[in-house]
Amino acid sequence: MVVVGAGMAAQRFVEQLMQRAGDDVRVTVIGDEGRRPYDRTRLRELFLGGSADDLPLPFDAFEDDRVELVVDDRVLHIDRRAKTVRTRSRRLHRYDTLVLATGASAGRVAVEGAGLPGCFSYRTVEDAEALRAFVGARASELERDLRGVVVGGGPIGLEAAGALQAIGVDATVVQYADRLMEAQLDGTAGSIVKRHLQARGIAVRTGTRVTRLDPDESGVVTAIEFQDGSFQRVDVVVFTVGLRARDELARNAGIAVHPYGGIVIDDACRTSDPAVLAIGEVASLDGRRFGLVAPAREMADVAVRRILGHEARFAGFDESAAITLAGVDVASFGDALARTPDAVDVLYADPVAGVYRKLVLAGDAHTLLGGILVGDASAYPALHTLVGARLEADPSSYVLPSRG
């Protein structure tokens, strides 16, 4: 068996396979980064005094004699007829089953100047280390604190803004949508998160499109221009505007790829080639992809069970998440934006205190469909498990402040 990619989905796949498979299984995992698998969700720790050595995922499965981990070697070609993959180092690996877990790469706004020195992505350890080194060197050169802009107001963008602030950069978040985290939060929740960030010294511009980045006389980014004609001085720019599925291997091998990106899979994680599976951010089910950890782990589990001959189906994308972004606790779960017909909301909002709690209920006003929590997400574990169930207590009791 060959796994292409050595990220979080691949780590989960190998971990589960080693727990369930017999002694006759052999797995080769090929990653193009020059390090063992690590937790991308903890990149901010690199800006808080941590190092890349603090981020590894559990490694026990890779120390199994049945597993070979190859790092810093990219797979360049899949020969489906011969069932082999060829790598940059000219090594040829044969497979009975191929698992594509190549993930996604960071996107950038297609505007003039996006490739200037001082412009970064926020995706890998290398991205974070390069950003941190640039800020340190540039601040010394200019002999002042830097001004930074994060383009993109989703969860990764808000994390990046907090990371910049942690290393002394005056950060601004620029979001094209009318609110922060538009895929997870409604307008009121987005406004409260915005107030939280502003209270922490992070500026926010929503409904704003970037049109150009300008260099100084040395060629380094120095200004960012917006569609309304305004501009802002800037020393460092971080792009967090989405992910592009790394599906080129499958595409070049004639495996079905969605027109908008992603390797097409069914609910068993099988591609159009029955000997090839795809999991994680590179996979596209019913035209949808998502970058959270939970669905990647679930796909890895399904793939393992199917390979071992057990019945398993990927139920779909669980977009639920509870995260702390720039010091703000935020949780979104289930049908948080009330897209279900006849859904009703029960909510409590205190913008001054920075607290927002919303439950989305079915038309019977008792069956929980989803919700949003901002400022205090402590109820998330309990509420997340209740999605689809009928609430026994008055729904308002879950959102109103406790008395006494």
Steps between C-alpha positions, in 0.01 A plus 500: 500500500626851420378823662590822319514783751622506858262745663225465757272282286787264415605478864148403606478244218826330598413509869164330444638251248776383734247449777266292285709323232687172514872436472486460121428870434782723377460875465728760343416863587658764275507864607654794319577705811832435664358409839278247673122560508400799714189677622424795269235630739773598748710725275431798726723340765799584279426867571476444875850367553438145380682312227407255227621220727205575729238426231539131403195277484507165684776303329465149643333359188790613279745307718317177422712257295220482244531873419763685298492881517670687216539878551619779272414305184208600281301253291508619140310233309242227548499208256158345559555211258827393666374607845811699579589852609824675407659762723733794453792285616417255215383232741220274381245373754251226417154486652193284524307790652594865460375763745526863393523732800680787329296770674475854373720801444436857610322730259591861423300793371560541127608864519810688392776482759382185679843344446703788642754440777314540827194305377441159658263207526407344834485129439817309586782506754718647225246781445493582870876488541554722195242750625654512847852545360388777262325693776806482723739613228272771357421648841873524572562659162224761538563543876128496582205268545354375174153554354335182376190410302335159492291449186216266590276501805435130548633292791852476353507874435405585856760256629761665279404843631551378854835352400615833351392686810692252716826601331436872526333573167209747488243278326199576281262235363352574157193297405312516170178361651272715715604320819780296649485120470204524264491121448462436873334808656192711443511878490454558873763244599740642242451849642571382853818322388600824326448693825714244685784542251481878505512497880824302474650755263437316172332720239235351271374609157207302360338541160843595364670371186878519448593625152875561509817480709778750445876467566741749650824599328664174614218288356342398832126547553417838649133572424175320431224652291126429516213506252350816653818690412642512851839360593690400812868497582622149570827317563380139490198331341364153577255333260241260647247502218418136458661176394574341163474122493829338401329275249750525213630144548152356459415735214814403307429132562150524354321463834178703518546849644223750575494807270548725804777287645527187708519130421148365456414231757193304601388443857753216532785742409554315170605693192413418139782242519397220741863452607534865604341675798517868598463650848529838665504844342573369151178295486174630353168337592193626314701802391596603853834525676580622846819577689414400854672215683186305596389401147857406406522266797161348420599440137822331616299271728256412222784426257668264747182307567419467131851381416471233768169381358260658747192703422549872561371817342604860530189672634596843371679807614472588866575872490485530878794661675589652835806720483669789674593775257708796618375432852132461402317171561282416199294189426277422204323168451233334291272726296641813664368733230145358511483386139246227582147599389277618787795513743464735795760673715524533876775742593658719762733787413697736721726701268646699789613187683593338169274199546271344240313171520266375231324168454339408169195278544276310261145619436382316814712748705660214695723296267851643498647563152807707587628810671760769552688591819726804532684620810426184697506169312500275807160351406623388157590136587155433648301686234695352210404148606133602519471605134203313352351425840201650676599730785339392826519841666368835380739597214542849647659349811800399290575856389387733778750595774470292814338683791653545839 
